[in-house]
Amino acid sequence: MKTSVPTTIVLSPTGDFDPRLIATVGREIERVFHIPFSVCTLLPDLSFAFDAGREQYHSTPILRRLAGVAPPEACKILALTDVDLFIPILTHVYGEAQLGGTACIVSAYRLNAGSGARCFSERAVDRVAKEAVHELGHTFNLRHCPDAACVMHYCRSEADVDRKSSDFCRYCRVMLADELRRVDRKAG
């Protein structure tokens, strides 16, 4: 007997985002992963992760909490926020993911050149969408790719994000396909 399996990538916005940005990121998720998305704010308040000394939000505790509130239909959760994120070894991050896990997060804060969450240029929307695919790729066990054009390439600046493609290189595409088949077999 086949069990009920999670079938959706949940997009969980926290912040004041234009619904068109959310829709664009969702369409990109569906295009790349061939998994439908739904929108549901799972963590309306991120103050628990605020580090007053850095005046930033520590992304790792956010991921743990997100994974803990995953709805049953969620195969993955992508949180989208407008706050500045960090991990202790870096000054900031565009996002973070649980490698092979359930949750990931992307911040628009540094991808939007400081223009605010409600006012996104087409370039900023493209950046957020690329980083969303990148972080979700990590949840499907993909690592950083040395191919500078691959969406899984590690980026240090907005210019790096602008230069890379919104698609996986051949190698990462094969790795993702293998991971998706493994997940399907496990569920069946």
Rosetta constraint file for C-alpha pairs under 8 A:
AtomPair CA 2 CA 187 HARMONIC 7.69 0.50
AtomPair CA 2 CA 188 HARMONIC 5.63 0.50
AtomPair CA 3 CA 187 HARMONIC 7.03 0.50
AtomPair CA 3 CA 188 HARMONIC 6.98 0.50
AtomPair CA 4 CA 187 HARMONIC 7.99 0.50
AtomPair CA 5 CA 73 HARMONIC 7.15 0.50
AtomPair CA 5 CA 75 HARMONIC 7.98 0.50
AtomPair CA 5 CA 187 HARMONIC 6.08 0.50
AtomPair CA 6 CA 72 HARMONIC 6.23 0.50
AtomPair CA 6 CA 73 HARMONIC 4.26 0.50
AtomPair CA 6 CA 74 HARMONIC 5.08 0.50
AtomPair CA 6 CA 75 HARMONIC 4.73 0.50
AtomPair CA 7 CA 35 HARMONIC 7.02 0.50
AtomPair CA 7 CA 36 HARMONIC 7.31 0.50
AtomPair CA 7 CA 73 HARMONIC 5.64 0.50
AtomPair CA 7 CA 74 HARMONIC 6.21 0.50
AtomPair CA 7 CA 75 HARMONIC 5.83 0.50
AtomPair CA 8 CA 35 HARMONIC 6.19 0.50
AtomPair CA 8 CA 36 HARMONIC 5.32 0.50
AtomPair CA 8 CA 37 HARMONIC 5.29 0.50
AtomPair CA 8 CA 38 HARMONIC 6.63 0.50
AtomPair CA 8 CA 73 HARMONIC 5.82 0.50
AtomPair CA 8 CA 74 HARMONIC 4.92 0.50
AtomPair CA 8 CA 75 HARMONIC 5.64 0.50
AtomPair CA 8 CA 76 HARMONIC 7.06 0.50
AtomPair CA 9 CA 35 HARMONIC 6.74 0.50
AtomPair CA 9 CA 36 HARMONIC 6.33 0.50
AtomPair CA 9 CA 37 HARMONIC 4.66 0.50
AtomPair CA 9 CA 38 HARMONIC 6.44 0.50
AtomPair CA 9 CA 74 HARMONIC 5.57 0.50
AtomPair CA 9 CA 75 HARMONIC 5.79 0.50
AtomPair CA 9 CA 76 HARMONIC 4.86 0.50
AtomPair CA 9 CA 77 HARMONIC 5.68 0.50
AtomPair CA 9 CA 78 HARMONIC 7.23 0.50
AtomPair CA 10 CA 37 HARMONIC 5.61 0.50
AtomPair CA 10 CA 38 HARMONIC 4.99 0.50
AtomPair CA 10 CA 39 HARMONIC 5.75 0.50
AtomPair CA 10 CA 40 HARMONIC 6.62 0.50
AtomPair CA 10 CA 74 HARMONIC 5.84 0.50
AtomPair CA 10 CA 75 HARMONIC 7.85 0.50
AtomPair CA 10 CA 76 HARMONIC 6.31 0.50
AtomPair CA 10 CA 77 HARMONIC 4.72 0.50
AtomPair CA 10 CA 78 HARMONIC 6.14 0.50
AtomPair CA 11 CA 22 HARMONIC 7.96 0.50
AtomPair CA 11 CA 26 HARMONIC 7.24 0.50
AtomPair CA 11 CA 37 HARMONIC 6.67 0.50
AtomPair CA 11 CA 38 HARMONIC 6.00 0.50
AtomPair CA 11 CA 39 HARMONIC 4.80 0.50
AtomPair CA 11 CA 40 HARMONIC 6.31 0.50
AtomPair CA 11 CA 41 HARMONIC 7.66 0.50
AtomPair CA 11 CA 77 HARMONIC 6.03 0.50
AtomPair CA 11 CA 78 HARMONIC 4.92 0.50
AtomPair CA 11 CA 79 HARMONIC 5.91 0.50
AtomPair CA 11 CA 80 HARMONIC 7.20 0.50
AtomPair CA 12 CA 39 HARMONIC 5.85 0.50
AtomPair CA 12 CA 40 HARMONIC 5.09 0.50
AtomPair CA 12 CA 41 HARMONIC 4.50 0.50
AtomPair CA 12 CA 42 HARMONIC 5.90 0.50
AtomPair CA 12 CA 43 HARMONIC 7.56 0.50
AtomPair CA 12 CA 77 HARMONIC 7.01 0.50
AtomPair CA 12 CA 78 HARMONIC 5.97 0.50
AtomPair CA 12 CA 79 HARMONIC 4.50 0.50
AtomPair CA 12 CA 80 HARMONIC 6.03 0.50
AtomPair CA 13 CA 17 HARMONIC 7.46 0.50
AtomPair CA 13 CA 22 HARMONIC 7.77 0.50
AtomPair CA 13 CA 39 HARMONIC 7.62 0.50
AtomPair CA 13 CA 40 HARMONIC 7.25 0.50
AtomPair CA 13 CA 41 HARMONIC 5.49 0.50
AtomPair CA 13 CA 42 HARMONIC 7.99 0.50
AtomPair CA 13 CA 79 HARMONIC 5.64 0.50
AtomPair CA 13 CA 80 HARMONIC 4.60 0.50
AtomPair CA 13 CA 81 HARMONIC 5.99 0.50
AtomPair CA 14 CA 41 HARMONIC 6.49 0.50
AtomPair CA 14 CA 43 HARMONIC 6.73 0.50
AtomPair CA 14 CA 44 HARMONIC 5.56 0.50
AtomPair CA 14 CA 45 HARMONIC 7.24 0.50
AtomPair CA 14 CA 46 HARMONIC 7.99 0.50
AtomPair CA 14 CA 79 HARMONIC 7.18 0.50
AtomPair CA 14 CA 80 HARMONIC 6.07 0.50
AtomPair CA 14 CA 81 HARMONIC 4.95 0.50
AtomPair CA 14 CA 82 HARMONIC 7.23 0.50
AtomPair CA 15 CA 44 HARMONIC 7.81 0.50
AtomPair CA 15 CA 80 HARMONIC 8.00 0.50
AtomPair CA 15 CA 81 HARMONIC 5.76 0.50
AtomPair CA 15 CA 82 HARMONIC 5.81 0.50
AtomPair CA 15 CA 117 HARMONIC 7.59 0.50
AtomPair CA 16 CA 82 HARMONIC 7.74 0.50
AtomPair CA 16 CA 117 HARMONIC 6.18 0.50
AtomPair CA 16 CA 118 HARMONIC 6.39 0.50
AtomPair CA 17 CA 21 HARMONIC 6.85 0.50
AtomPair CA 17 CA 22 HARMONIC 7.21 0.50
AtomPair CA 17 CA 117 HARMONIC 5.62 0.50
AtomPair CA 17 CA 118 HARMONIC 5.44 0.50
AtomPair CA 18 CA 22 HARMONIC 6.91 0.50
AtomPair CA 18 CA 117 HARMONIC 7.51 0.50
AtomPair CA 18 CA 118 HARMONIC 5.46 0.50
AtomPair CA 18 CA 119 HARMONIC 7.78 0.50
AtomPair CA 19 CA 23 HARMONIC 6.17 0.50
AtomPair CA 20 CA 24 HARMONIC 6.07 0.50
AtomPair CA 21 CA 25 HARMONIC 6.22 0.50
AtomPair CA 21 CA 120 HARMONIC 7.91 0.50
AtomPair CA 21 CA 125 HARMONIC 6.37 0.50
AtomPair CA 22 CA 26 HARMONIC 6.10 0.50
AtomPair CA 23 CA 27 HARMONIC 6.10 0.50
AtomPair CA 24 CA 28 HARMONIC 6.25 0.50
AtomPair CA 24 CA 125 HARMONIC 7.70 0.50
AtomPair CA 24 CA 129 HARMONIC 7.34 0.50
AtomPair CA 25 CA 29 HARMONIC 6.24 0.50
AtomPair CA 25 CA 125 HARMONIC 7.95 0.50
AtomPair CA 25 CA 128 HARMONIC 7.40 0.50
AtomPair CA 25 CA 129 HARMONIC 5.00 0.50
AtomPair CA 25 CA 132 HARMONIC 7.23 0.50
AtomPair CA 26 CA 30 HARMONIC 6.33 0.50
AtomPair CA 26 CA 37 HARMONIC 5.98 0.50
AtomPair CA 26 CA 38 HARMONIC 7.81 0.50
AtomPair CA 27 CA 31 HARMONIC 6.08 0.50
AtomPair CA 28 CA 32 HARMONIC 6.09 0.50
AtomPair CA 28 CA 129 HARMONIC 6.62 0.50
AtomPair CA 28 CA 133 HARMONIC 7.62 0.50
AtomPair CA 29 CA 33 HARMONIC 5.80 0.50
AtomPair CA 29 CA 34 HARMONIC 7.38 0.50
AtomPair CA 29 CA 35 HARMONIC 7.27 0.50
AtomPair CA 29 CA 36 HARMONIC 7.71 0.50
AtomPair CA 29 CA 37 HARMONIC 7.20 0.50
AtomPair CA 29 CA 132 HARMONIC 7.79 0.50
AtomPair CA 29 CA 133 HARMONIC 6.47 0.50
AtomPair CA 30 CA 34 HARMONIC 4.77 0.50
AtomPair CA 30 CA 35 HARMONIC 5.21 0.50
AtomPair CA 30 CA 36 HARMONIC 5.46 0.50
AtomPair CA 30 CA 37 HARMONIC 6.71 0.50
AtomPair CA 32 CA 133 HARMONIC 7.58 0.50
AtomPair CA 32 CA 167 HARMONIC 7.39 0.50
AtomPair CA 42 CA 66 HARMONIC 7.08 0.50
AtomPair CA 42 CA 69 HARMONIC 6.97 0.50
AtomPair CA 42 CA 70 HARMONIC 7.95 0.50
AtomPair CA 43 CA 66 HARMONIC 7.16 0.50
AtomPair CA 46 CA 50 HARMONIC 7.15 0.50
AtomPair CA 46 CA 57 HARMONIC 7.79 0.50
AtomPair CA 46 CA 62 HARMONIC 7.27 0.50
AtomPair CA 47 CA 57 HARMONIC 7.85 0.50
AtomPair CA 49 CA 57 HARMONIC 5.19 0.50
AtomPair CA 49 CA 58 HARMONIC 5.28 0.50
AtomPair CA 49 CA 59 HARMONIC 7.12 0.50
AtomPair CA 49 CA 61 HARMONIC 6.26 0.50
AtomPair CA 49 CA 62 HARMONIC 6.55 0.50
AtomPair CA 50 CA 55 HARMONIC 6.99 0.50
AtomPair CA 50 CA 56 HARMONIC 5.85 0.50
AtomPair CA 50 CA 57 HARMONIC 4.35 0.50
AtomPair CA 50 CA 58 HARMONIC 6.36 0.50
AtomPair CA 51 CA 55 HARMONIC 5.64 0.50
AtomPair CA 51 CA 56 HARMONIC 5.60 0.50
AtomPair CA 51 CA 57 HARMONIC 5.81 0.50
AtomPair CA 51 CA 58 HARMONIC 6.77 0.50
AtomPair CA 52 CA 56 HARMONIC 7.08 0.50
AtomPair CA 56 CA 83 HARMONIC 7.35 0.50
AtomPair CA 56 CA 84 HARMONIC 5.28 0.50
AtomPair CA 56 CA 85 HARMONIC 5.69 0.50
AtomPair CA 56 CA 86 HARMONIC 6.50 0.50
AtomPair CA 57 CA 83 HARMONIC 6.95 0.50
AtomPair CA 57 CA 84 HARMONIC 6.05 0.50
AtomPair CA 57 CA 85 HARMONIC 4.77 0.50
AtomPair CA 57 CA 86 HARMONIC 6.09 0.50
AtomPair CA 58 CA 62 HARMONIC 7.23 0.50
AtomPair CA 58 CA 85 HARMONIC 5.79 0.50
AtomPair CA 58 CA 86 HARMONIC 5.13 0.50
AtomPair CA 58 CA 87 HARMONIC 5.73 0.50
AtomPair CA 58 CA 88 HARMONIC 7.77 0.50
AtomPair CA 59 CA 63 HARMONIC 6.42 0.50
AtomPair CA 59 CA 85 HARMONIC 5.78 0.50
AtomPair CA 59 CA 86 HARMONIC 6.05 0.50
AtomPair CA 59 CA 87 HARMONIC 6.36 0.50
AtomPair CA 59 CA 95 HARMONIC 7.62 0.50
AtomPair CA 59 CA 96 HARMONIC 6.65 0.50
AtomPair CA 59 CA 105 HARMONIC 7.45 0.50
AtomPair CA 60 CA 64 HARMONIC 6.48 0.50
AtomPair CA 60 CA 87 HARMONIC 7.06 0.50
AtomPair CA 60 CA 96 HARMONIC 7.39 0.50
AtomPair CA 61 CA 65 HARMONIC 6.25 0.50
AtomPair CA 62 CA 66 HARMONIC 6.06 0.50
AtomPair CA 63 CA 67 HARMONIC 6.15 0.50
AtomPair CA 63 CA 96 HARMONIC 7.99 0.50
AtomPair CA 63 CA 97 HARMONIC 7.23 0.50
AtomPair CA 63 CA 98 HARMONIC 7.23 0.50
AtomPair CA 63 CA 103 HARMONIC 5.62 0.50
AtomPair CA 63 CA 104 HARMONIC 6.17 0.50
AtomPair CA 63 CA 105 HARMONIC 7.06 0.50
AtomPair CA 64 CA 68 HARMONIC 6.36 0.50
AtomPair CA 64 CA 103 HARMONIC 7.70 0.50
AtomPair CA 65 CA 69 HARMONIC 6.55 0.50
AtomPair CA 66 CA 70 HARMONIC 6.32 0.50
AtomPair CA 66 CA 77 HARMONIC 7.40 0.50
AtomPair CA 66 CA 79 HARMONIC 7.97 0.50
AtomPair CA 66 CA 103 HARMONIC 6.23 0.50
AtomPair CA 67 CA 77 HARMONIC 7.57 0.50
AtomPair CA 67 CA 102 HARMONIC 5.91 0.50
AtomPair CA 67 CA 103 HARMONIC 5.50 0.50
AtomPair CA 70 CA 74 HARMONIC 6.24 0.50
AtomPair CA 70 CA 77 HARMONIC 7.18 0.50
AtomPair CA 75 CA 102 HARMONIC 6.72 0.50
AtomPair CA 76 CA 101 HARMONIC 7.82 0.50
AtomPair CA 76 CA 102 HARMONIC 4.70 0.50
AtomPair CA 76 CA 103 HARMONIC 5.91 0.50
AtomPair CA 76 CA 104 HARMONIC 7.99 0.50
AtomPair CA 76 CA 136 HARMONIC 7.69 0.50
AtomPair CA 76 CA 139 HARMONIC 7.42 0.50
AtomPair CA 77 CA 102 HARMONIC 6.06 0.50
AtomPair CA 77 CA 103 HARMONIC 4.78 0.50
AtomPair CA 77 CA 104 HARMONIC 6.25 0.50
AtomPair CA 78 CA 103 HARMONIC 6.09 0.50
AtomPair CA 78 CA 104 HARMONIC 5.01 0.50
AtomPair CA 78 CA 105 HARMONIC 5.42 0.50
AtomPair CA 78 CA 106 HARMONIC 7.41 0.50
AtomPair CA 78 CA 132 HARMONIC 7.28 0.50
AtomPair CA 78 CA 136 HARMONIC 7.07 0.50
AtomPair CA 79 CA 103 HARMONIC 7.71 0.50
AtomPair CA 79 CA 104 HARMONIC 6.25 0.50
AtomPair CA 79 CA 105 HARMONIC 4.47 0.50
AtomPair CA 79 CA 106 HARMONIC 6.30 0.50
AtomPair CA 80 CA 105 HARMONIC 5.83 0.50
AtomPair CA 80 CA 106 HARMONIC 5.08 0.50
AtomPair CA 80 CA 107 HARMONIC 5.90 0.50
AtomPair CA 80 CA 108 HARMONIC 7.39 0.50
AtomPair CA 81 CA 105 HARMONIC 7.51 0.50
AtomPair CA 81 CA 106 HARMONIC 6.35 0.50
AtomPair CA 81 CA 107 HARMONIC 4.80 0.50
AtomPair CA 81 CA 108 HARMONIC 6.24 0.50
AtomPair CA 81 CA 109 HARMONIC 7.65 0.50
AtomPair CA 82 CA 107 HARMONIC 5.43 0.50
AtomPair CA 82 CA 108 HARMONIC 5.07 0.50
AtomPair CA 82 CA 109 HARMONIC 4.94 0.50
AtomPair CA 82 CA 116 HARMONIC 7.98 0.50
AtomPair CA 82 CA 117 HARMONIC 6.08 0.50
AtomPair CA 83 CA 107 HARMONIC 6.26 0.50
AtomPair CA 83 CA 108 HARMONIC 7.36 0.50
AtomPair CA 83 CA 109 HARMONIC 5.58 0.50
AtomPair CA 84 CA 92 HARMONIC 7.16 0.50
AtomPair CA 84 CA 93 HARMONIC 7.92 0.50
AtomPair CA 84 CA 107 HARMONIC 6.64 0.50
AtomPair CA 84 CA 109 HARMONIC 5.50 0.50
AtomPair CA 84 CA 110 HARMONIC 7.14 0.50
AtomPair CA 85 CA 92 HARMONIC 5.66 0.50
AtomPair CA 85 CA 93 HARMONIC 5.61 0.50
AtomPair CA 85 CA 94 HARMONIC 6.94 0.50
AtomPair CA 85 CA 95 HARMONIC 7.20 0.50
AtomPair CA 85 CA 107 HARMONIC 6.70 0.50
AtomPair CA 86 CA 90 HARMONIC 6.40 0.50
AtomPair CA 86 CA 91 HARMONIC 6.16 0.50
AtomPair CA 86 CA 92 HARMONIC 4.25 0.50
AtomPair CA 86 CA 93 HARMONIC 5.21 0.50
AtomPair CA 87 CA 91 HARMONIC 7.41 0.50
AtomPair CA 87 CA 92 HARMONIC 6.76 0.50
AtomPair CA 87 CA 93 HARMONIC 7.00 0.50
AtomPair CA 93 CA 107 HARMONIC 7.93 0.50
AtomPair CA 94 CA 106 HARMONIC 5.80 0.50
AtomPair CA 94 CA 107 HARMONIC 5.41 0.50
AtomPair CA 94 CA 108 HARMONIC 7.30 0.50
AtomPair CA 94 CA 109 HARMONIC 7.94 0.50
AtomPair CA 94 CA 110 HARMONIC 6.88 0.50
AtomPair CA 94 CA 111 HARMONIC 7.31 0.50
AtomPair CA 94 CA 131 HARMONIC 7.28 0.50
AtomPair CA 95 CA 104 HARMONIC 7.31 0.50
AtomPair CA 95 CA 105 HARMONIC 5.23 0.50
AtomPair CA 95 CA 106 HARMONIC 4.14 0.50
AtomPair CA 95 CA 107 HARMONIC 5.86 0.50
AtomPair CA 95 CA 131 HARMONIC 7.25 0.50
AtomPair CA 95 CA 135 HARMONIC 6.70 0.50
AtomPair CA 96 CA 104 HARMONIC 5.67 0.50
AtomPair CA 96 CA 105 HARMONIC 5.50 0.50
AtomPair CA 96 CA 106 HARMONIC 6.80 0.50
AtomPair CA 96 CA 135 HARMONIC 6.33 0.50
AtomPair CA 97 CA 101 HARMONIC 7.66 0.50
AtomPair CA 97 CA 103 HARMONIC 6.05 0.50
AtomPair CA 97 CA 104 HARMONIC 3.98 0.50
AtomPair CA 97 CA 105 HARMONIC 6.36 0.50
AtomPair CA 97 CA 135 HARMONIC 5.55 0.50
AtomPair CA 97 CA 136 HARMONIC 7.18 0.50
AtomPair CA 97 CA 138 HARMONIC 6.03 0.50
AtomPair CA 97 CA 139 HARMONIC 6.19 0.50
AtomPair CA 98 CA 102 HARMONIC 6.54 0.50
AtomPair CA 98 CA 103 HARMONIC 5.81 0.50
AtomPair CA 98 CA 104 HARMONIC 6.17 0.50
AtomPair CA 98 CA 138 HARMONIC 6.90 0.50
AtomPair CA 98 CA 139 HARMONIC 5.71 0.50
AtomPair CA 99 CA 138 HARMONIC 5.04 0.50
AtomPair CA 99 CA 139 HARMONIC 4.88 0.50
AtomPair CA 99 CA 140 HARMONIC 7.09 0.50
AtomPair CA 99 CA 141 HARMONIC 5.44 0.50
AtomPair CA 99 CA 142 HARMONIC 7.54 0.50
AtomPair CA 100 CA 138 HARMONIC 6.39 0.50
AtomPair CA 100 CA 139 HARMONIC 4.34 0.50
AtomPair CA 100 CA 140 HARMONIC 5.12 0.50
AtomPair CA 100 CA 141 HARMONIC 4.39 0.50
AtomPair CA 100 CA 142 HARMONIC 7.88 0.50
AtomPair CA 101 CA 139 HARMONIC 5.01 0.50
AtomPair CA 101 CA 140 HARMONIC 7.35 0.50
AtomPair CA 101 CA 141 HARMONIC 7.93 0.50
AtomPair CA 102 CA 139 HARMONIC 6.14 0.50
AtomPair CA 103 CA 139 HARMONIC 6.89 0.50
AtomPair CA 104 CA 135 HARMONIC 5.95 0.50
AtomPair CA 104 CA 136 HARMONIC 6.44 0.50
AtomPair CA 104 CA 139 HARMONIC 7.07 0.50
AtomPair CA 105 CA 132 HARMONIC 7.68 0.50
AtomPair CA 105 CA 135 HARMONIC 7.05 0.50
AtomPair CA 106 CA 128 HARMONIC 7.35 0.50
AtomPair CA 106 CA 131 HARMONIC 6.66 0.50
AtomPair CA 106 CA 132 HARMONIC 6.11 0.50
AtomPair CA 106 CA 135 HARMONIC 7.33 0.50
AtomPair CA 107 CA 111 HARMONIC 7.46 0.50
AtomPair CA 107 CA 128 HARMONIC 7.73 0.50
AtomPair CA 108 CA 112 HARMONIC 5.92 0.50
AtomPair CA 108 CA 117 HARMONIC 7.19 0.50
AtomPair CA 108 CA 128 HARMONIC 6.19 0.50
AtomPair CA 109 CA 113 HARMONIC 7.50 0.50
AtomPair CA 109 CA 114 HARMONIC 6.51 0.50
AtomPair CA 109 CA 116 HARMONIC 7.55 0.50
AtomPair CA 109 CA 117 HARMONIC 7.52 0.50
AtomPair CA 110 CA 114 HARMONIC 6.46 0.50
AtomPair CA 110 CA 158 HARMONIC 7.80 0.50
AtomPair CA 111 CA 124 HARMONIC 5.88 0.50
AtomPair CA 111 CA 127 HARMONIC 6.23 0.50
AtomPair CA 111 CA 128 HARMONIC 6.58 0.50
AtomPair CA 111 CA 158 HARMONIC 6.23 0.50
AtomPair CA 112 CA 116 HARMONIC 7.07 0.50
AtomPair CA 112 CA 117 HARMONIC 7.71 0.50
AtomPair CA 112 CA 120 HARMONIC 6.61 0.50
AtomPair CA 112 CA 121 HARMONIC 7.59 0.50
AtomPair CA 112 CA 124 HARMONIC 5.04 0.50
AtomPair CA 113 CA 124 HARMONIC 7.90 0.50
AtomPair CA 115 CA 119 HARMONIC 6.35 0.50
AtomPair CA 115 CA 120 HARMONIC 7.32 0.50
AtomPair CA 116 CA 120 HARMONIC 7.47 0.50
AtomPair CA 120 CA 124 HARMONIC 5.78 0.50
AtomPair CA 120 CA 125 HARMONIC 6.25 0.50
AtomPair CA 121 CA 125 HARMONIC 6.34 0.50
AtomPair CA 122 CA 126 HARMONIC 6.23 0.50
AtomPair CA 123 CA 127 HARMONIC 6.26 0.50
AtomPair CA 123 CA 162 HARMONIC 7.74 0.50
AtomPair CA 124 CA 128 HARMONIC 6.24 0.50
AtomPair CA 125 CA 129 HARMONIC 6.17 0.50
AtomPair CA 126 CA 130 HARMONIC 6.17 0.50
AtomPair CA 127 CA 131 HARMONIC 6.20 0.50
AtomPair CA 127 CA 158 HARMONIC 7.65 0.50
AtomPair CA 127 CA 161 HARMONIC 6.16 0.50
AtomPair CA 127 CA 162 HARMONIC 6.61 0.50
AtomPair CA 128 CA 132 HARMONIC 6.06 0.50
AtomPair CA 129 CA 133 HARMONIC 6.34 0.50
AtomPair CA 129 CA 166 HARMONIC 7.84 0.50
AtomPair CA 130 CA 134 HARMONIC 6.13 0.50
AtomPair CA 130 CA 151 HARMONIC 6.48 0.50
AtomPair CA 130 CA 161 HARMONIC 7.49 0.50
AtomPair CA 130 CA 165 HARMONIC 7.77 0.50
AtomPair CA 130 CA 166 HARMONIC 5.32 0.50
AtomPair CA 131 CA 135 HARMONIC 6.06 0.50
AtomPair CA 131 CA 151 HARMONIC 7.74 0.50
AtomPair CA 131 CA 161 HARMONIC 7.88 0.50
AtomPair CA 132 CA 136 HARMONIC 6.12 0.50
AtomPair CA 133 CA 137 HARMONIC 5.96 0.50
AtomPair CA 133 CA 151 HARMONIC 7.29 0.50
AtomPair CA 133 CA 166 HARMONIC 7.71 0.50
AtomPair CA 134 CA 138 HARMONIC 6.68 0.50
AtomPair CA 134 CA 151 HARMONIC 5.78 0.50
AtomPair CA 134 CA 152 HARMONIC 5.23 0.50
AtomPair CA 135 CA 139 HARMONIC 6.78 0.50
AtomPair CA 136 CA 140 HARMONIC 6.60 0.50
AtomPair CA 137 CA 141 HARMONIC 6.68 0.50
AtomPair CA 137 CA 142 HARMONIC 5.37 0.50
AtomPair CA 137 CA 143 HARMONIC 7.81 0.50
AtomPair CA 137 CA 152 HARMONIC 7.19 0.50
AtomPair CA 137 CA 176 HARMONIC 7.57 0.50
AtomPair CA 138 CA 142 HARMONIC 4.66 0.50
AtomPair CA 138 CA 143 HARMONIC 6.03 0.50
AtomPair CA 140 CA 176 HARMONIC 6.70 0.50
AtomPair CA 140 CA 179 HARMONIC 6.38 0.50
AtomPair CA 140 CA 180 HARMONIC 7.62 0.50
AtomPair CA 141 CA 176 HARMONIC 7.83 0.50
AtomPair CA 141 CA 179 HARMONIC 7.33 0.50
AtomPair CA 142 CA 152 HARMONIC 7.60 0.50
AtomPair CA 142 CA 172 HARMONIC 6.98 0.50
AtomPair CA 142 CA 175 HARMONIC 7.09 0.50
AtomPair CA 142 CA 176 HARMONIC 6.99 0.50
AtomPair CA 143 CA 152 HARMONIC 7.00 0.50
AtomPair CA 144 CA 152 HARMONIC 5.22 0.50
AtomPair CA 144 CA 153 HARMONIC 5.29 0.50
AtomPair CA 144 CA 154 HARMONIC 5.78 0.50
AtomPair CA 145 CA 150 HARMONIC 6.79 0.50
AtomPair CA 145 CA 152 HARMONIC 5.28 0.50
AtomPair CA 145 CA 153 HARMONIC 4.66 0.50
AtomPair CA 145 CA 154 HARMONIC 7.09 0.50
AtomPair CA 145 CA 172 HARMONIC 7.68 0.50
AtomPair CA 146 CA 153 HARMONIC 6.06 0.50
AtomPair CA 147 CA 153 HARMONIC 6.25 0.50
AtomPair CA 147 CA 169 HARMONIC 7.30 0.50
AtomPair CA 148 CA 153 HARMONIC 5.60 0.50
AtomPair CA 148 CA 163 HARMONIC 7.81 0.50
AtomPair CA 148 CA 164 HARMONIC 6.05 0.50
AtomPair CA 149 CA 153 HARMONIC 7.09 0.50
AtomPair CA 149 CA 163 HARMONIC 6.89 0.50
AtomPair CA 149 CA 164 HARMONIC 4.25 0.50
AtomPair CA 149 CA 165 HARMONIC 5.16 0.50
AtomPair CA 149 CA 169 HARMONIC 7.38 0.50
AtomPair CA 150 CA 164 HARMONIC 5.93 0.50
AtomPair CA 150 CA 165 HARMONIC 5.65 0.50
AtomPair CA 150 CA 166 HARMONIC 7.32 0.50
AtomPair CA 150 CA 167 HARMONIC 6.17 0.50
AtomPair CA 150 CA 168 HARMONIC 5.01 0.50
AtomPair CA 150 CA 169 HARMONIC 4.99 0.50
AtomPair CA 151 CA 164 HARMONIC 6.01 0.50
AtomPair CA 151 CA 165 HARMONIC 5.50 0.50
AtomPair CA 151 CA 166 HARMONIC 5.32 0.50
AtomPair CA 151 CA 167 HARMONIC 5.38 0.50
AtomPair CA 151 CA 168 HARMONIC 5.37 0.50
AtomPair CA 151 CA 169 HARMONIC 7.55 0.50
AtomPair CA 152 CA 168 HARMONIC 6.72 0.50
AtomPair CA 152 CA 172 HARMONIC 7.73 0.50
AtomPair CA 153 CA 164 HARMONIC 7.44 0.50
AtomPair CA 155 CA 160 HARMONIC 5.22 0.50
AtomPair CA 155 CA 161 HARMONIC 5.89 0.50
AtomPair CA 156 CA 160 HARMONIC 6.41 0.50
AtomPair CA 157 CA 161 HARMONIC 6.59 0.50
AtomPair CA 158 CA 162 HARMONIC 6.15 0.50
AtomPair CA 159 CA 163 HARMONIC 6.23 0.50
AtomPair CA 160 CA 164 HARMONIC 6.50 0.50
AtomPair CA 168 CA 172 HARMONIC 5.55 0.50
AtomPair CA 168 CA 173 HARMONIC 5.38 0.50
AtomPair CA 169 CA 173 HARMONIC 6.01 0.50
AtomPair CA 170 CA 174 HARMONIC 6.30 0.50
AtomPair CA 171 CA 175 HARMONIC 6.33 0.50
AtomPair CA 172 CA 176 HARMONIC 6.02 0.50
AtomPair CA 173 CA 177 HARMONIC 6.15 0.50
AtomPair CA 174 CA 178 HARMONIC 6.21 0.50
AtomPair CA 175 CA 179 HARMONIC 6.24 0.50
AtomPair CA 176 CA 180 HARMONIC 6.10 0.50
AtomPair CA 177 CA 181 HARMONIC 6.20 0.50
AtomPair CA 178 CA 182 HARMONIC 6.19 0.50
AtomPair CA 179 CA 183 HARMONIC 6.20 0.50
AtomPair CA 180 CA 184 HARMONIC 6.20 0.50
AtomPair CA 181 CA 185 HARMONIC 6.15 0.50
AtomPair CA 182 CA 186 HARMONIC 6.13 0.50
AtomPair CA 183 CA 187 HARMONIC 6.20 0.50
AtomPair CA 184 CA 188 HARMONIC 6.15 0.50
